[in-house]
Each structure stands twice: as C-alpha cells, then as structure tokens.
C-alpha cells in the first residue's frame, strides 16, 4: 500500500513537473517569436516634422517580405540634399538595421529590444549613432539616434503621409 502511494505521489510530481515545464515553454515561445519579427508597423511614407531633427526629411519603408524591409531617407534643406539607404533584415542572430548614409559602406546595428510598436538597435563600436530606436504612436513616428549611454542624442519626429503626396510635392519643387 505504501509503495502504491509513493508511486502515485511520484507520478503526481512527475506530471506536475512536466506540466510546469510545458507551461513555461508555452509562455516563452510567443516571446521568442515576437523577438524575431520584423517591425510590420513601420512601412509607409513619413514626413519630418518642423522643429525636430527631421525637418525637411522623408523616410519611406516597404512592408516586410522574405525577411527584409527596405527604406530610404532623404533630407533637403535649402539647396543641400542628403540620402540614406536603409534595411531591416532577419539574420541568424536576430533582426539587424543596416544603414548606408550617402550610399557609403553599410553599417550594421543588432536589435536589442523589440515590442509591438518599438524597436531598438545598437552598435557600440560605431562612432555615432551607437543606438537607433524607432517608436510609433498612431500616425507619429519617433526615431532617436544616440550614443549607448544616451548622453548625445538626436530625435527625429515624423508624421505618416500618403506616398503620392510626397511624389507630387517633390515634382513641384524641381
């Protein structure tokens, strides 16, 4: 009888341990899956807001396809113009942000935080920026470029806009 009770107790503990392990694993799987997702809230056309570092700038992002998003940044101030090719792509290590300002060689930043409407990337070896964060709140996009400790930072504020309005606005300025 004692042996039967011990066997039942052992079986109960084993089931409890298995159930607990499965519950923890099930809770972690969505977190891991979310951590590997591309920021599908970012695609579209964004116009820089006056009064922020983004004044005179636009950013355009494609929807995620085949593990990659493509972006283009263009800033016009007076007669000066700067551009940047951008990518956010899935790698074996996670999600990376790749910037090519002025078409120069690519600089890679690894994701450090991903949430439903926020993503952060870092490259501590780069001079500036070392940290890039995008966060969306409705039709407002905030891009913050900073040093790792955030002692030096620039904040770019964008408003979502229709892509056609960007094309027609640029045609009238030629």
N, C-alpha and C positions, 0 to 999 in steps of 0.2 A: 504494500500500500504506500509506504513512504517512498519507495522507488518510483512508483507511478506518479505520486505528487511532485517529486523532484523532476521527473521527465516533463510533466505538464508545465512546471514553473520554468524549466529551461526552454521549452518550446515557446512559452509565452514571451520570455525575454528575447529570444531569437526573433520572433515575429515583431516584437516592439522595435528591436534594433534595425531590422530590415525596413519596417515602415518608416522609422525616423530617417534612415539613410535615403530612402526613396523620396520622402517629403522634402528633405534638404536639397537633394539633387534636382527635383522638380522646380523648386523655388529658384535655384541658381541658373537653370537653363535659359529662362527668359532674359535674365540679366546678361548672360554671355551673348545671347543672340542680339539683344539691343545694342550691346557694346560694339558689335561688328557691322551694324547697319550704317549705310551712307545717310547723310542728313537730307532726307527727302522733303523737308520743309524749306530748303534753301533755293530751289530752282525758280527762275523768273528774272525779271528785269528790275533793277534797283537804282534809284537816282539819289545822289548825295544831297543831304540837307544843308542849306546855308547855315553858317555858324558852327559847323563841325568840320573836322579834318576832311570830310568827304565832299565839301562844297566844290561843285564843278566836276564831280566824278560820277561814273556809272559803273555798275557791276552787273554782269549777265551770267547766269548759271543754268546749265542744262539739267534735265532730270537724270537720275541715276540709271545707267544702262551698262550691262556687262561689267559691273564692279567699278565703274568710273563715272565721275561728273566732270564736265569741262566748264571753265569760267574764263571770263575776260574782264579786265578792269581797264578803264580809260578815263583819264583826268585831263581836263582842258581848263587852263587858267590864262586868260588873255590870249597871247599867240603861242603859248607853250603847251605842249601835249606830252603826256606820259602814258604808257600802256603796260599791261602785265598779263601774261598767260598764266592760267591757274588750273590746277587739277585737284580733285579729292578722289582718292582711289584706294581700293581694298588691296592689302598686301598680306603676306603670310603672318606678319606681326600684328596686324590690325588695320586701321584706317590712317592714311597719310594725306597731308596737304602739301602740294608741290607748287612752288611759285617761281616764275621766271620774269622778274621785272625787266622791262625793256627788251625782252627776248634773250636775256643773258642765260648762262647755265642754270639749271634747276637747283633749287634749294628745298630740301625735304624736311617736313615737320611731322612728328609722330603724334597720333591722338593720345591725349591724356585724360580726357573726360568727354563723354557723350551722353546727352539727355534728349528728351523729346523735342526741345526747341533750342538747344545749345550744344555747341561742340568746341572743344579746345585742343590746340596742337602745340607742341613745343620742340625746340631745337636749341638746347643750352649752348652749343658750340658756335652758333651763328652770332654775328655782331649785333644786329638789330633788324627786325624784331627777333626775340627768342621765344616769344609766346604769341599765338594768334587765337583769338576767340571770336566766334560768331554766335549771336543770340537773336532769336526772332520773337517779337511780341506783336501779334496781329500783322499790320502792314508796315511795321518798323523793323529794320534790321540794324543791329549794332555790331560793328567789327572793332575789336580792340587789339592793337598791336602793342607789345610791351617787352621789357626785359623780364626775366624769370621772376624776379622779386617785385615786379611792377613799379619800381622806382621811377622808371621812364616809360611813359605810355602815350599813345595817340588813340583817340576814339573817333570812329567814323560812323555817322548815322545816315541811314538810307531809308527812303520810302519806296514801297512797291509801286511800280508803274506799269502801264501797258507797254509792251515791247514796241508796238507800232508808233507810240508817241515818241519814243527815243529815236527811231529812224527818221521820222518826219521832222523832229526838232533839229537833228544834225543836218538834214538836207537844207533847211532854211538858213543855216549858219555858214554854208560853203561860199 
